[in-house]
Amino acid sequence: MAFRALVVEKDSEGKTHGAVQTLDEAQLPEGDVTVAIEYSTVNYKDGLCLGPGGGLVRSYPHVPGIDFAGVVEASDDPRYAPGDKVVLTGWRVGEVHWGGYAEKARVKADWLVPLPEGLTTRAAMAVGTAGFTAMLAVMALEDHGLKPGAGEVLVTGAAGGVGSVATAILAHLGYEVAAVTGRPEQEGYLRGLGAARIVPRADLAETVKRPLEAETWAGCVDAVGGAMLARVLGQMTYGASVAAVGLAGGASLPATVIPFLLRGVNLLGIDSVMQPYDNRLRAWGRIARDLPMDKLEAMIEPATLEDLPGLGAAILKGEVRGRVVVDVRA
């Protein structure tokens, strides 16, 4: 049966080009479960896979899309039956395995999770990898002792996908959120998500020679990395934790070990790609419970398959706010 997909191809000069094509179901890769996709989304990794590849894509032609939500069409695995609603994030789908920028996908059953009660497939893709990562970060901070009332919780890159969802979740749970952004025009958006304070990016972008500064933040979800993360580590309160989820500001960490040794600061690495199944269920359950749907709706920018090449370029430039929801059927 024919279906539409955004296919990226590489020409003889090594340049990539993406366009919507009609494919046959026989072209789908091997897998246990065939899903009729309803929605996907756009993450930073998707921007790489839509464009130069970033070393993530192994072979062309390729169908990107690291997230999708839809309805099971056929299954060789007893855990899923036709009609079941499912979500997929991670497992290198959309990178080495054809992904969600299509009306159909075929994947391993182990990569799927049931759509949680209370979430639609559209809402699940408003969450996507970015929101799933944000919830993993909040869970990690709480597992390491963070509680409402402990002080301000910093969210860097707050207007991006991870930052937007983290801000909304933390505010909903009763935390006082300080949102970092380099885009002053996003202040109204971030306050609408629940941010109590807006911190200009310039306030944290400059490195300092002092390994410790005044104890300021009770916790942090960091999507930036680089010099900003190094600076923030020196501003954490005693025993506080930073959940590191991204590297928009660079992969290096020009820091010292002093915050870890003198203040007992914890740096928690958050990986969403290879998360075990049980923790995925826990995170999606928390998302359904602790992410206010009205705040989620405020983050959504709708899109179609035809919009994806332009959106991929825009997200790599930091020009995408909140969460893009791609209706693959539109």
Buried (B, 14 or more C-beta within 10 A) or exposed (E): EEBBBBBBEBEEEEEBEBEBBEBEBEBBEEBBBBBBBBBBBBBBBBBBBBBBBBEBBEEEBBBBBBBBBBBBBBBEBEBBEEEBBBBBBBBBBBBBBBBBBBBBBBBBBEBBBBBBEEBBBBBBBBBBBBBBBBBBBBBBBBEBEBEEEBBBBBBBBBBBBBBBBBBBBBBBBEBBBBBBBBBEEBBEBBBBBBBBEBBEBEEBBEEEEEBBBEBBBBBBBBBBBBBBBBBBBBBBBEBBBBBBBBBBBEEEBEBEEBBBEEBEBBBBEBEBBEBEEEEBBBBBBBBBEBBBBEBBEBBBBEBEBEBBBEBBBBBBEBEBBBBBBBBBBE
